[in-house]
Amino acid sequence: MQLVYLITAVALLVGLFILGIRAIAGPTVWDRILATNAIGTKTILFVTLLGYIAGRPEFIDMAIIYALVTFITTIAILKFAEKGRLD
Amino acid sequence: MAWNEIVCTIFLALGCVVTLTGSVGLVRMPDFYARLHTAGKTDSLAQLLILFGLVFVTPGPVDEIGGWLIRVKLLMVGMILIIAAPTATHAITKAAHLSGLKPWTKTDPGGEPK
């Protein structure tokens, strides 16, 4: 069963690097924000899988916090990119 | 392998395929709105498949409340993400549309996508 977790984690990492290409090379700022948002979702899954690989599923608490932080970060960056200020 | 590990393997394999499909689509699609299409849909589906698959292999007794804590937390992350991910995608779309980004069509005079 460890092998299944490892293969899934490697697939997520490959997806992360492919998304990183778009986050670096994206022509508009919206492409970068979209790729960063997708990277956040994949990181949540990766942290959860890491807990199962290490035999400690309690790592899910970190995934909950990361899910909330990623959403707020995306909305904050969007507001800044749209209006140029945060107030 | 026990039956729950087989079910988990099927869900994780589907999640891998959907994840990689979305990542490749985000790089290869011609313009921003097409990329939004692949990224927004595959994100929601892949996280649901992987988190739901992991529920089956969580260690702990099934007949006690303590064994259900991790499973409920996994489904909680899934619920948070299934609300937050489409909302974020919608917000990105709205911000890009309001900023004046035009969708690319094949009949554009320029011809080349941005």
N, CA and C atoms of all chains as a GROMACS GRO file, in nm:
protein
  603
    1MET      N    1   0.083  -0.120   0.000
    1MET     CA    2   0.000   0.000   0.000
    1MET      C    3   0.087   0.126   0.000
    2GLN      N    4   0.208   0.114   0.058
    2GLN     CA    5   0.301   0.228   0.054
    2GLN      C    6   0.332   0.268  -0.089
    3LEU      N    7   0.341   0.166  -0.177
    3LEU     CA    8   0.377   0.194  -0.317
    3LEU      C    9   0.269   0.280  -0.384
    4VAL      N   10   0.142   0.251  -0.354
    4VAL     CA   11   0.033   0.329  -0.414
    4VAL      C   12   0.042   0.474  -0.370
    5TYR      N   13   0.066   0.494  -0.239
    5TYR     CA   14   0.078   0.633  -0.190
    5TYR      C   15   0.194   0.703  -0.258
    6LEU      N   16   0.308   0.629  -0.270
    6LEU     CA   17   0.427   0.692  -0.329
    6LEU      C   18   0.403   0.731  -0.474
    7ILE      N   19   0.338   0.641  -0.551
    7ILE     CA   20   0.314   0.672  -0.692
    7ILE      C   21   0.221   0.793  -0.704
    8THR      N   22   0.117   0.797  -0.617
    8THR     CA   23   0.027   0.913  -0.620
    8THR      C   24   0.100   1.041  -0.585
    9ALA      N   25   0.190   1.033  -0.484
    9ALA     CA   26   0.264   1.154  -0.445
    9ALA      C   27   0.355   1.201  -0.558
   10VAL      N   28   0.419   1.104  -0.628
   10VAL     CA   29   0.507   1.143  -0.739
   10VAL      C   30   0.425   1.206  -0.851
   11ALA      N   31   0.305   1.151  -0.878
   11ALA     CA   32   0.219   1.210  -0.982
   11ALA      C   33   0.180   1.352  -0.945
   12LEU      N   34   0.150   1.373  -0.815
   12LEU     CA   35   0.116   1.509  -0.772
   12LEU      C   36   0.235   1.602  -0.788
   13LEU      N   37   0.357   1.552  -0.757
   13LEU     CA   38   0.476   1.637  -0.771
   13LEU      C   39   0.501   1.673  -0.917
   14VAL      N   40   0.482   1.574  -1.007
   14VAL     CA   41   0.500   1.603  -1.150
   14VAL      C   42   0.400   1.709  -1.194
   15GLY      N   43   0.273   1.695  -1.148
   15GLY     CA   44   0.173   1.796  -1.178
   15GLY      C   45   0.211   1.932  -1.125
   16LEU      N   46   0.270   1.934  -1.004
   16LEU     CA   47   0.314   2.061  -0.944
   16LEU      C   48   0.419   2.129  -1.030
   17PHE      N   49   0.516   2.050  -1.081
   17PHE     CA   50   0.621   2.112  -1.162
   17PHE      C   51   0.567   2.161  -1.295
   18ILE      N   52   0.472   2.085  -1.354
   18ILE     CA   53   0.413   2.131  -1.480
   18ILE      C   54   0.337   2.261  -1.458
   19LEU      N   55   0.266   2.270  -1.343
   19LEU     CA   56   0.195   2.394  -1.312
   19LEU      C   57   0.292   2.508  -1.288
   20GLY      N   58   0.411   2.473  -1.231
   20GLY     CA   59   0.511   2.577  -1.206
   20GLY      C   60   0.558   2.643  -1.335
   21ILE      N   61   0.561   2.564  -1.446
   21ILE     CA   62   0.598   2.622  -1.575
   21ILE      C   63   0.502   2.735  -1.610
   22ARG      N   64   0.370   2.707  -1.594
   22ARG     CA   65   0.271   2.809  -1.629
   22ARG      C   66   0.278   2.926  -1.531
   23ALA      N   67   0.306   2.897  -1.403
   23ALA     CA   68   0.313   3.006  -1.304
   23ALA      C   69   0.430   3.098  -1.334
   24ILE      N   70   0.540   3.045  -1.388
   24ILE     CA   71   0.656   3.130  -1.418
   24ILE      C   72   0.638   3.198  -1.554
   25ALA      N   73   0.590   3.122  -1.655
   25ALA     CA   74   0.591   3.173  -1.792
   25ALA      C   75   0.461   3.239  -1.832
   26GLY      N   76   0.356   3.232  -1.746
   26GLY     CA   77   0.225   3.282  -1.786
   26GLY      C   78   0.228   3.424  -1.838
   27PRO      N   79   0.167   3.451  -1.953
   27PRO     CA   80   0.179   3.585  -2.010
   27PRO      C   81   0.106   3.691  -1.929
   28THR      N   82  -0.010   3.659  -1.872
   28THR     CA   83  -0.082   3.758  -1.793
   28THR      C   84  -0.073   3.724  -1.645
   29VAL      N   85  -0.106   3.822  -1.562
   29VAL     CA   86  -0.100   3.800  -1.418
   29VAL      C   87  -0.207   3.701  -1.374
   30TRP      N   88  -0.319   3.693  -1.450
   30TRP     CA   89  -0.428   3.601  -1.412
   30TRP      C   90  -0.386   3.457  -1.431
   31ASP      N   91  -0.301   3.432  -1.533
   31ASP     CA   92  -0.249   3.295  -1.550
   31ASP      C   93  -0.166   3.254  -1.429
   32ARG      N   94  -0.087   3.347  -1.381
   32ARG     CA   95  -0.003   3.313  -1.265
   32ARG      C   96  -0.087   3.288  -1.142
   33ILE      N   97  -0.192   3.370  -1.122
   33ILE     CA   98  -0.277   3.350  -1.005
   33ILE      C   99  -0.350   3.216  -1.015
   34LEU      N  100  -0.397   3.183  -1.135
   34LEU     CA  101  -0.466   3.055  -1.155
   34LEU      C  102  -0.375   2.937  -1.127
   35ALA      N  103  -0.251   2.944  -1.178
   35ALA     CA  104  -0.157   2.834  -1.155
   35ALA      C  105  -0.121   2.824  -1.007
   36THR      N  106  -0.106   2.940  -0.939
   36THR     CA  107  -0.074   2.936  -0.797
   36THR      C  108  -0.188   2.874  -0.716
   37ASN      N  109  -0.311   2.904  -0.756
   37ASN     CA  110  -0.427   2.846  -0.688
   37ASN      C  111  -0.430   2.694  -0.705
   38ALA      N  112  -0.400   2.648  -0.826
   38ALA     CA  113  -0.398   2.503  -0.850
   38ALA      C  114  -0.284   2.437  -0.774
   39ILE      N  115  -0.168   2.507  -0.765
   39ILE     CA  116  -0.056   2.454  -0.689
   39ILE      C  117  -0.096   2.438  -0.542
   40GLY      N  118  -0.173   2.535  -0.489
   40GLY     CA  119  -0.218   2.526  -0.350
   40GLY      C  120  -0.303   2.403  -0.326
   41THR      N  121  -0.397   2.376  -0.418
   41THR     CA  122  -0.483   2.258  -0.402
   41THR      C  123  -0.401   2.130  -0.405
   42LYS      N  124  -0.301   2.124  -0.496
   42LYS     CA  125  -0.220   2.002  -0.506
   42LYS      C  126  -0.132   1.986  -0.383
   43THR      N  127  -0.087   2.098  -0.324
   43THR     CA  128  -0.006   2.088  -0.204
   43THR      C  129  -0.086   2.031  -0.087
   44ILE      N  130  -0.214   2.069  -0.079
   44ILE     CA  131  -0.300   2.014   0.026
   44ILE      C  132  -0.306   1.862   0.015
   45LEU      N  133  -0.329   1.813  -0.108
   45LEU     CA  134  -0.335   1.668  -0.129
   45LEU      C  135  -0.202   1.603  -0.098
   46PHE      N  136  -0.091   1.672  -0.132
   46PHE     CA  137   0.042   1.616  -0.109
   46PHE      C  138   0.070   1.604   0.040
   47VAL      N  139   0.032   1.705   0.117
   47VAL     CA  140   0.054   1.700   0.263
   47VAL      C  141  -0.026   1.586   0.324
   48THR      N  142  -0.151   1.569   0.278
   48THR     CA  143  -0.233   1.460   0.329
   48THR      C  144  -0.171   1.324   0.298
   49LEU      N  145  -0.124   1.310   0.173
   49LEU     CA  146  -0.062   1.183   0.135
   49LEU      C  147   0.067   1.158   0.213
   50LEU      N  148   0.141   1.266   0.243
   50LEU     CA  149   0.265   1.253   0.320
   50LEU      C  150   0.237   1.194   0.458
   51GLY      N  151   0.124   1.234   0.518
   51GLY     CA  152   0.085   1.177   0.646
   51GLY      C  153   0.061   1.028   0.637
   52TYR      N  154  -0.001   0.984   0.526
   52TYR     CA  155  -0.028   0.841   0.512
   52TYR      C  156   0.100   0.764   0.481
   53ILE      N  157   0.194   0.828   0.408
   53ILE     CA  158   0.321   0.760   0.381
   53ILE      C  159   0.399   0.742   0.510
   54ALA      N  160   0.398   0.845   0.596
   54ALA     CA  161   0.471   0.838   0.722
   54ALA      C  162   0.397   0.758   0.828
   55GLY      N  163   0.274   0.712   0.799
   55GLY     CA  164   0.200   0.637   0.898
   55GLY      C  165   0.136   0.724   1.004
   56ARG      N  166   0.129   0.855   0.982
   56ARG     CA  167   0.066   0.945   1.080
   56ARG      C  168  -0.040   1.028   1.011
   57PRO      N  169  -0.163   0.978   1.002
   57PRO     CA  170  -0.268   1.054   0.931
   57PRO      C  171  -0.308   1.183   1.002
   58GLU      N  172  -0.249   1.210   1.120
   58GLU     CA  173  -0.286   1.335   1.190
   58GLU      C  174  -0.239   1.458   1.114
   59PHE      N  175  -0.154   1.439   1.012
   59PHE     CA  176  -0.108   1.553   0.932
   59PHE      C  177  -0.224   1.624   0.864
   60ILE      N  178  -0.343   1.564   0.867
   60ILE     CA  179  -0.459   1.623   0.802
   60ILE      C  180  -0.491   1.760   0.861
   61ASP      N  181  -0.451   1.783   0.989
   61ASP     CA  182  -0.477   1.914   1.049
   61ASP      C  183  -0.406   2.025   0.972
   62MET      N  184  -0.280   1.995   0.930
   62MET     CA  185  -0.207   2.094   0.850
   62MET      C  186  -0.277   2.120   0.718
   63ALA      N  187  -0.335   2.013   0.660
   63ALA     CA  188  -0.403   2.030   0.532
   63ALA      C  189  -0.524   2.121   0.547
   64ILE      N  190  -0.597   2.109   0.661
   64ILE     CA  191  -0.714   2.196   0.683
   64ILE      C  192  -0.669   2.342   0.686
   65ILE      N  193  -0.562   2.369   0.766
   65ILE     CA  194  -0.514   2.507   0.776
   65ILE      C  195  -0.469   2.558   0.640
   66TYR      N  196  -0.398   2.472   0.565
   66TYR     CA  197  -0.347   2.515   0.435
   66TYR      C  198  -0.460   2.545   0.338
   67ALA      N  199  -0.569   2.466   0.346
   67ALA     CA  200  -0.684   2.491   0.258
   67ALA      C  201  -0.742   2.629   0.285
   68LEU      N  202  -0.759   2.662   0.414
   68LEU     CA  203  -0.817   2.792   0.446
   68LEU      C  204  -0.723   2.905   0.405
   69VAL      N  205  -0.591   2.890   0.433
   69VAL     CA  206  -0.496   2.996   0.403
   69VAL      C  207  -0.487   3.019   0.252
   70THR      N  208  -0.487   2.910   0.173
   70THR     CA  209  -0.475   2.924   0.027
   70THR      C  210  -0.591   3.004  -0.030
   71PHE      N  211  -0.711   2.976   0.019
   71PHE     CA  212  -0.829   3.046  -0.034
   71PHE      C  213  -0.820   3.195  -0.004
   72ILE      N  214  -0.787   3.229   0.123
   72ILE     CA  215  -0.778   3.371   0.160
   72ILE      C  216  -0.668   3.440   0.081
   73THR      N  217  -0.553   3.369   0.061
   73THR     CA  218  -0.442   3.428  -0.013
   73THR      C  219  -0.483   3.459  -0.157
   74THR      N  220  -0.554   3.364  -0.221
   74THR     CA  221  -0.596   3.387  -0.360
   74THR      C  222  -0.686   3.508  -0.370
   75ILE      N  223  -0.782   3.518  -0.278
   75ILE     CA  224  -0.875   3.631  -0.283
   75ILE      C  225  -0.800   3.762  -0.258
   76ALA      N  226  -0.704   3.762  -0.163
   76ALA     CA  227  -0.630   3.884  -0.133
   76ALA      C  228  -0.545   3.927  -0.252
   77ILE      N  229  -0.474   3.831  -0.315
   77ILE     CA  230  -0.390   3.866  -0.430
   77ILE      C  231  -0.476   3.917  -0.545
   78LEU      N  232  -0.596   3.855  -0.564
   78LEU     CA  233  -0.685   3.900  -0.670
   78LEU      C  234  -0.730   4.043  -0.647
   79LYS      N  235  -0.764   4.074  -0.522
   79LYS     CA  236  -0.809   4.210  -0.492
   79LYS      C  237  -0.696   4.309  -0.517
   80PHE      N  238  -0.575   4.269  -0.480
   80PHE     CA  239  -0.461   4.359  -0.501
   80PHE      C  240  -0.433   4.377  -0.650
   81ALA      N  241  -0.441   4.267  -0.728
   81ALA     CA  242  -0.413   4.277  -0.872
   81ALA      C  243  -0.521   4.355  -0.944
   82GLU      N  244  -0.645   4.352  -0.890
   82GLU     CA  245  -0.756   4.419  -0.958
   82GLU      C  246  -0.756   4.568  -0.930
   83LYS      N  247  -0.733   4.606  -0.803
   83LYS     CA  248  -0.750   4.746  -0.764
   83LYS      C  249  -0.619   4.817  -0.735
   84GLY      N  250  -0.511   4.741  -0.714
   84GLY     CA  251  -0.384   4.806  -0.684
   84GLY      C  252  -0.365   4.842  -0.539
   85ARG      N  253  -0.465   4.816  -0.456
   85ARG     CA  254  -0.450   4.840  -0.312
   85ARG      C  255  -0.541   4.743  -0.238
   86LEU      N  256  -0.522   4.732  -0.107
   86LEU     CA  257  -0.592   4.629  -0.031
   86LEU      C  258  -0.698   4.685   0.062
   87ASP      N  259  -0.716   4.816   0.069
   87ASP     CA  260  -0.815   4.868   0.163
   87ASP      C  261  -0.954   4.876   0.098
   88MET      N  262  -0.434  -0.809  -0.106
   88MET     CA  263  -0.491  -0.680  -0.063
   88MET      C  264  -0.635  -0.699  -0.018
   89ALA      N  265  -0.668  -0.626   0.086
   89ALA     CA  266  -0.807  -0.628   0.132
   89ALA      C  267  -0.893  -0.544   0.039
   90TRP      N  268  -1.026  -0.556   0.057
   90TRP     CA  269  -1.115  -0.487  -0.037
   90TRP      C  270  -1.101  -0.336  -0.026
   91ASN      N  271  -1.076  -0.285   0.098
   91ASN     CA  272  -1.070  -0.139   0.110
   91ASN      C  273  -0.946  -0.083   0.044
   92GLU      N  274  -0.836  -0.161   0.043
   92GLU     CA  275  -0.716  -0.112  -0.024
   92GLU      C  276  -0.735  -0.109  -0.176
   93ILE      N  277  -0.809  -0.206  -0.228
   93ILE     CA  278  -0.835  -0.206  -0.373
   93ILE      C  279  -0.920  -0.086  -0.411
   94VAL      N  280  -1.024  -0.057  -0.331
   94VAL     CA  281  -1.109   0.059  -0.360
   94VAL      C  282  -1.026   0.186  -0.354
   95CYS      N  283  -0.938   0.196  -0.252
   95CYS     CA  284  -0.853   0.315  -0.238
   95CYS      C  285  -0.760   0.330  -0.357
   96THR      N  286  -0.703   0.216  -0.403
   96THR     CA  287  -0.612   0.222  -0.518
   96THR      C  288  -0.683   0.273  -0.642
   97ILE      N  289  -0.807   0.227  -0.663
   97ILE     CA  290  -0.882   0.272  -0.781
   97ILE      C  291  -0.906   0.422  -0.773
   98PHE      N  292  -0.947   0.470  -0.655
   98PHE     CA  293  -0.975   0.614  -0.641
   98PHE      C  294  -0.848   0.696  -0.660
   99LEU      N  295  -0.734   0.649  -0.602
   99LEU     CA  296  -0.610   0.726  -0.613
   99LEU      C  297  -0.562   0.728  -0.758
  100ALA      N  298  -0.578   0.615  -0.830
  100ALA     CA  299  -0.534   0.611  -0.969
  100ALA      C  300  -0.616   0.708  -1.054
  101LEU      N  301  -0.750   0.710  -1.030
  101LEU     CA  302  -0.833   0.806  -1.103
  101LEU      C  303  -0.792   0.949  -1.071
  102GLY      N  304  -0.762   0.974  -0.942
  102GLY     CA  305  -0.719   1.107  -0.903
  102GLY      C  306  -0.589   1.148  -0.971
  103CYS      N  307  -0.494   1.052  -0.983
  103CYS     CA  308  -0.367   1.081  -1.052
  103CYS      C  309  -0.393   1.121  -1.196
  104VAL      N  310  -0.477   1.043  -1.265
  104VAL     CA  311  -0.504   1.071  -1.406
  104VAL      C  312  -0.565   1.209  -1.422
  105VAL      N  313  -0.664   1.241  -1.337
  105VAL     CA  314  -0.732   1.370  -1.349
  105VAL      C  315  -0.635   1.483  -1.318
  106THR      N  316  -0.548   1.463  -1.215
  106THR     CA  317  -0.452   1.567  -1.179
  106THR      C  318  -0.357   1.597  -1.293
  107LEU      N  319  -0.299   1.489  -1.351
  107LEU     CA  320  -0.202   1.511  -1.459
  107LEU      C  321  -0.269   1.571  -1.582
  108THR      N  322  -0.395   1.528  -1.609
  108THR     CA  323  -0.467   1.586  -1.722
  108THR      C  324  -0.485   1.736  -1.705
  109GLY      N  325  -0.524   1.777  -1.585
  109GLY     CA  326  -0.544   1.919  -1.561
  109GLY      C  327  -0.416   1.998  -1.572
  110SER      N  328  -0.304   1.939  -1.520
  110SER     CA  329  -0.177   2.012  -1.526
  110SER      C  330  -0.131   2.030  -1.670
  111VAL      N  331  -0.142   1.923  -1.750
  111VAL     CA  332  -0.099   1.934  -1.890
  111VAL      C  333  -0.189   2.030  -1.965
  112GLY      N  334  -0.321   2.026  -1.934
  112GLY     CA  335  -0.412   2.118  -2.002
  112GLY      C  336  -0.384   2.262  -1.969
  113LEU      N  337  -0.341   2.288  -1.845
  113LEU     CA  338  -0.310   2.426  -1.807
  113LEU      C  339  -0.192   2.480  -1.885
  114VAL      N  340  -0.101   2.391  -1.928
  114VAL     CA  341   0.014   2.439  -2.005
  114VAL      C  342  -0.020   2.449  -2.153
  115ARG      N  343  -0.102   2.356  -2.205
  115ARG     CA  344  -0.117   2.347  -2.350
  115ARG      C  345  -0.234   2.424  -2.408
  116MET      N  346  -0.327   2.469  -2.325
  116MET     CA  347  -0.445   2.538  -2.380
  116MET      C  348  -0.407   2.676  -2.435
  117PRO      N  349  -0.481   2.724  -2.536
  117PRO     CA  350  -0.434   2.842  -2.609
  117PRO      C  351  -0.447   2.974  -2.536
  118ASP      N  352  -0.554   2.995  -2.458
  118ASP     CA  353  -0.566   3.126  -2.394
  118ASP      C  354  -0.617   3.110  -2.251
  119PHE      N  355  -0.632   3.224  -2.183
  119PHE     CA  356  -0.657   3.219  -2.039
  119PHE      C  357  -0.788   3.151  -2.005
  120TYR      N  358  -0.896   3.180  -2.079
  120TYR     CA  359  -1.026   3.124  -2.042
  120TYR      C  360  -1.031   2.973  -2.065
  121ALA      N  361  -0.959   2.924  -2.165
  121ALA     CA  362  -0.952   2.780  -2.186
  121ALA      C  363  -0.874   2.713  -2.074
  122ARG      N  364  -0.766   2.778  -2.029
  122ARG     CA  365  -0.689   2.723  -1.917
  122ARG      C  366  -0.773   2.718  -1.791
  123LEU      N  367  -0.855   2.821  -1.772
  123LEU     CA  368  -0.945   2.826  -1.656
  123LEU      C  369  -1.038   2.705  -1.656
  124HIS      N  370  -1.085   2.668  -1.773
  124HIS     CA  371  -1.175   2.554  -1.786
  124HIS      C  372  -1.110   2.426  -1.732
  125THR      N  373  -0.987   2.396  -1.778
  125THR     CA  374  -0.924   2.272  -1.734
  125THR      C  375  -0.888   2.279  -1.585
  126ALA      N  376  -0.830   2.393  -1.543
  126ALA     CA  377  -0.781   2.400  -1.406
  126ALA      C  378  -0.894   2.395  -1.306
  127GLY      N  379  -1.002   2.470  -1.332
  127GLY     CA  380  -1.110   2.476  -1.236
  127GLY      C  381  -1.179   2.343  -1.216
  128LYS      N  382  -1.204   2.271  -1.325
  128LYS     CA  383  -1.278   2.146  -1.312
  128LYS      C  384  -1.193   2.034  -1.253
  129THR      N  385  -1.068   2.020  -1.303
  129THR     CA  386  -0.989   1.907  -1.256
  129THR      C  387  -0.947   1.923  -1.111
  130ASP      N  388  -0.930   2.048  -1.065
  130ASP     CA  389  -0.893   2.067  -0.925
  130ASP      C  390  -0.999   2.009  -0.833
  131SER      N  391  -1.125   2.047  -0.859
  131SER     CA  392  -1.233   2.003  -0.771
  131SER      C  393  -1.247   1.851  -0.774
  132LEU      N  394  -1.239   1.792  -0.895
  132LEU     CA  395  -1.262   1.648  -0.906
  132LEU      C  396  -1.146   1.568  -0.847
  133ALA      N  397  -1.021   1.611  -0.873
  133ALA     CA  398  -0.907   1.534  -0.827
  133ALA      C  399  -0.900   1.533  -0.675
  134GLN      N  400  -0.925   1.648  -0.612
  134GLN     CA  401  -0.915   1.647  -0.465
  134GLN      C  402  -1.024   1.562  -0.404
  135LEU      N  403  -1.144   1.563  -0.464
  135LEU     CA  404  -1.250   1.477  -0.410
  135LEU      C  405  -1.213   1.331  -0.424
  136LEU      N  406  -1.159   1.290  -0.540
  136LEU     CA  407  -1.126   1.149  -0.562
  136LEU      C  408  -1.018   1.103  -0.465
  137ILE      N  409  -0.911   1.184  -0.449
  137ILE     CA  410  -0.800   1.140  -0.366
  137ILE      C  411  -0.840   1.138  -0.219
  138LEU      N  412  -0.909   1.243  -0.171
  138LEU     CA  413  -0.947   1.246  -0.030
  138LEU      C  414  -1.049   1.137   0.002
  139PHE      N  415  -1.143   1.112  -0.090
  139PHE     CA  416  -1.243   1.009  -0.066
  139PHE      C  417  -1.180   0.870  -0.070
  140GLY      N  418  -1.076   0.852  -0.156
  140GLY     CA  419  -1.007   0.724  -0.158
  140GLY      C  420  -0.932   0.699  -0.029
  141LEU      N  421  -0.874   0.805   0.030
  141LEU     CA  422  -0.796   0.787   0.152
  141LEU      C  423  -0.885   0.754   0.272
  142VAL      N  424  -1.015   0.788   0.265
  142VAL     CA  425  -1.104   0.757   0.377
  142VAL      C  426  -1.108   0.606   0.402
  143PHE      N  427  -1.095   0.526   0.292
  143PHE     CA  428  -1.110   0.381   0.306
  143PHE      C  429  -0.994   0.316   0.380
  144VAL      N  430  -0.874   0.377   0.374
  144VAL     CA  431  -0.757   0.311   0.431
  144VAL      C  432  -0.711   0.376   0.561
  145THR      N  433  -0.793   0.466   0.616
  145THR     CA  434  -0.753   0.529   0.742
  145THR      C  435  -0.750   0.425   0.854
  146PRO      N  436  -0.638   0.414   0.925
  146PRO     CA  437  -0.633   0.318   1.036
  146PRO      C  438  -0.720   0.365   1.152
  147GLY      N  439  -0.761   0.271   1.236
  147GLY     CA  440  -0.844   0.306   1.350
  147GLY      C  441  -0.970   0.222   1.351
  148PRO      N  442  -1.025   0.197   1.469
  148PRO     CA  443  -1.146   0.114   1.478
  148PRO      C  444  -1.266   0.183   1.416
  149VAL      N  445  -1.348   0.102   1.348
  149VAL     CA  446  -1.464   0.158   1.279
  149VAL      C  447  -1.579   0.178   1.376
  150ASP      N  448  -1.581   0.098   1.488
  150ASP     CA  449  -1.698   0.101   1.576
  150ASP      C  450  -1.680   0.196   1.694
  151GLU      N  451  -1.578   0.282   1.688
  151GLU     CA  452  -1.561   0.381   1.796
  151GLU      C  453  -1.561   0.520   1.736
  152ILE      N  454  -1.587   0.619   1.824
  152ILE     CA  455  -1.589   0.757   1.776
  152ILE      C  456  -1.447   0.804   1.745
  153GLY      N  457  -1.346   0.748   1.816
  153GLY     CA  458  -1.208   0.792   1.796
  153GLY      C  459  -1.156   0.756   1.659
  154GLY      N  460  -1.201   0.641   1.605
  154GLY     CA  461  -1.153   0.600   1.474
  154GLY      C  462  -1.209   0.684   1.362
  155TRP      N  463  -1.319   0.755   1.390
  155TRP     CA  464  -1.384   0.832   1.285
  155TRP      C  465  -1.330   0.974   1.275
  156LEU      N  466  -1.242   1.013   1.371
  156LEU     CA  467  -1.199   1.153   1.375
  156LEU      C  468  -1.124   1.191   1.247
  157ILE      N  469  -1.026   1.104   1.206
  157ILE     CA  470  -0.947   1.136   1.088
  157ILE      C  471  -1.034   1.132   0.963
  158ARG      N  472  -1.127   1.035   0.959
  158ARG     CA  473  -1.212   1.023   0.839
  158ARG      C  474  -1.300   1.147   0.823
  159VAL      N  475  -1.358   1.192   0.936
  159VAL     CA  476  -1.443   1.312   0.928
  159VAL      C  477  -1.360   1.433   0.889
  160LYS      N  478  -1.233   1.440   0.939
  160LYS     CA  479  -1.148   1.553   0.902
  160LYS      C  480  -1.115   1.549   0.753
  161LEU      N  481  -1.091   1.429   0.699
  161LEU     CA  482  -1.066   1.419   0.554
  161LEU      C  483  -1.185   1.471   0.475
  162LEU      N  484  -1.306   1.428   0.514
  162LEU     CA  485  -1.424   1.476   0.441
  162LEU      C  486  -1.444   1.626   0.462
  163MET      N  487  -1.398   1.676   0.580
  163MET     CA  488  -1.410   1.820   0.606
  163MET      C  489  -1.321   1.900   0.511
  164VAL      N  490  -1.196   1.851   0.491
  164VAL     CA  491  -1.109   1.917   0.392
  164VAL      C  492  -1.175   1.914   0.255
  165GLY      N  493  -1.236   1.800   0.220
  165GLY     CA  494  -1.305   1.791   0.092
  165GLY      C  495  -1.417   1.893   0.081
  166MET      N  496  -1.495   1.909   0.189
  166MET     CA  497  -1.605   2.006   0.184
  166MET      C  498  -1.552   2.148   0.173
  167ILE      N  499  -1.445   2.179   0.251
  167ILE     CA  500  -1.386   2.314   0.242
  167ILE      C  501  -1.341   2.341   0.099
  168LEU      N  502  -1.271   2.242   0.039
  168LEU     CA  503  -1.215   2.264  -0.094
  168LEU      C  504  -1.324   2.271  -0.200
  169ILE      N  505  -1.431   2.193  -0.183
  169ILE     CA  506  -1.533   2.194  -0.289
  169ILE      C  507  -1.614   2.322  -0.284
  170ILE      N  508  -1.609   2.393  -0.171
  170ILE     CA  509  -1.670   2.526  -0.169
  170ILE      C  510  -1.569   2.632  -0.213
  171ALA      N  511  -1.443   2.619  -0.166
  171ALA     CA  512  -1.345   2.727  -0.188
  171ALA      C  513  -1.290   2.727  -0.330
  172ALA      N  514  -1.265   2.608  -0.389
  172ALA     CA  515  -1.198   2.605  -0.519
  172ALA      C  516  -1.283   2.667  -0.631
  173PRO      N  517  -1.413   2.631  -0.645
  173PRO     CA  518  -1.492   2.699  -0.749
  173PRO      C  519  -1.510   2.847  -0.721
  174THR      N  520  -1.517   2.885  -0.591
  174THR     CA  521  -1.530   3.027  -0.560
  174THR      C  522  -1.407   3.104  -0.605
  175ALA      N  523  -1.288   3.048  -0.579
  175ALA     CA  524  -1.165   3.114  -0.621
  175ALA      C  525  -1.157   3.122  -0.774
  176THR      N  526  -1.197   3.013  -0.841
  176THR     CA  527  -1.195   3.014  -0.987
  176THR      C  528  -1.288   3.120  -1.042
  177HIS      N  529  -1.407   3.130  -0.981
  177HIS     CA  530  -1.503   3.231  -1.026
  177HIS      C  531  -1.448   3.371  -1.003
  178ALA      N  532  -1.382   3.392  -0.888
  178ALA     CA  533  -1.328   3.525  -0.859
  178ALA      C  534  -1.218   3.561  -0.958
  179ILE      N  535  -1.132   3.463  -0.994
  179ILE     CA  536  -1.027   3.490  -1.093
  179ILE      C  537  -1.089   3.527  -1.227
  180THR      N  538  -1.193   3.449  -1.267
  180THR     CA  539  -1.258   3.478  -1.395
  180THR      C  540  -1.317   3.617  -1.397
  181LYS      N  541  -1.386   3.653  -1.288
  181LYS     CA  542  -1.452   3.784  -1.283
  181LYS      C  543  -1.348   3.896  -1.286
  182ALA      N  544  -1.238   3.878  -1.211
  182ALA     CA  545  -1.136   3.983  -1.209
  182ALA      C  546  -1.073   3.999  -1.347
  183ALA      N  547  -1.045   3.886  -1.415
  183ALA     CA  548  -0.983   3.895  -1.548
  183ALA      C  549  -1.079   3.957  -1.648
  184HIS      N  550  -1.208   3.922  -1.638
  184HIS     CA  551  -1.306   3.976  -1.731
  184HIS      C  552  -1.324   4.126  -1.710
  185LEU      N  553  -1.329   4.168  -1.583
  185LEU     CA  554  -1.346   4.310  -1.555
  185LEU      C  555  -1.223   4.392  -1.595
  186SER      N  556  -1.104   4.325  -1.595
  186SER     CA  557  -0.983   4.397  -1.632
  186SER      C  558  -0.970   4.412  -1.783
  187GLY      N  559  -1.063   4.353  -1.860
  187GLY     CA  560  -1.064   4.376  -2.003
  187GLY      C  561  -0.993   4.270  -2.085
  188LEU      N  562  -0.968   4.152  -2.028
  188LEU     CA  563  -0.903   4.045  -2.104
  188LEU      C  564  -1.005   3.981  -2.197
  189LYS      N  565  -0.976   3.983  -2.329
  189LYS     CA  566  -1.071   3.930  -2.427
  189LYS      C  567  -1.042   3.782  -2.454
  190PRO      N  568  -1.148   3.700  -2.470
  190PRO     CA  569  -1.126   3.561  -2.508
  190PRO      C  570  -1.069   3.552  -2.649
  191TRP      N  571  -0.981   3.450  -2.668
  191TRP     CA  572  -0.919   3.434  -2.798
  191TRP      C  573  -1.010   3.351  -2.886
  192THR      N  574  -1.030   3.393  -3.012
  192THR     CA  575  -1.106   3.314  -3.109
  192THR      C  576  -1.020   3.293  -3.232
  193LYS      N  577  -1.059   3.194  -3.312
  193LYS     CA  578  -0.978   3.162  -3.430
  193LYS      C  579  -0.989   3.268  -3.537
  194THR      N  580  -1.096   3.350  -3.529
  194THR     CA  581  -1.115   3.452  -3.632
  194THR      C  582  -1.049   3.584  -3.595
  195ASP      N  583  -0.965   3.581  -3.488
  195ASP     CA  584  -0.895   3.704  -3.452
  195ASP      C  585  -0.806   3.751  -3.565
  196PRO      N  586  -0.794   3.883  -3.585
  196PRO     CA  587  -0.703   3.931  -3.689
  196PRO      C  588  -0.559   3.892  -3.660
  197GLY      N  589  -0.521   3.893  -3.533
  197GLY     CA  590  -0.384   3.855  -3.499
  197GLY      C  591  -0.358   3.708  -3.525
  198GLY      N  592  -0.456   3.623  -3.495
  198GLY     CA  593  -0.441   3.482  -3.521
  198GLY      C  594  -0.373   3.404  -3.410
  199GLU      N  595  -0.280   3.468  -3.339
  199GLU     CA  596  -0.203   3.395  -3.238
  199GLU      C  597  -0.264   3.416  -3.100
  200PRO      N  598  -0.277   3.311  -3.021
  200PRO     CA  599  -0.325   3.328  -2.884
  200PRO      C  600  -0.220   3.397  -2.797
  201LYS      N  601  -0.270   3.459  -2.689
  201LYS     CA  602  -0.179   3.524  -2.597
  201LYS      C  603  -0.132   3.426  -2.491
   0.00000   0.00000   0.00000
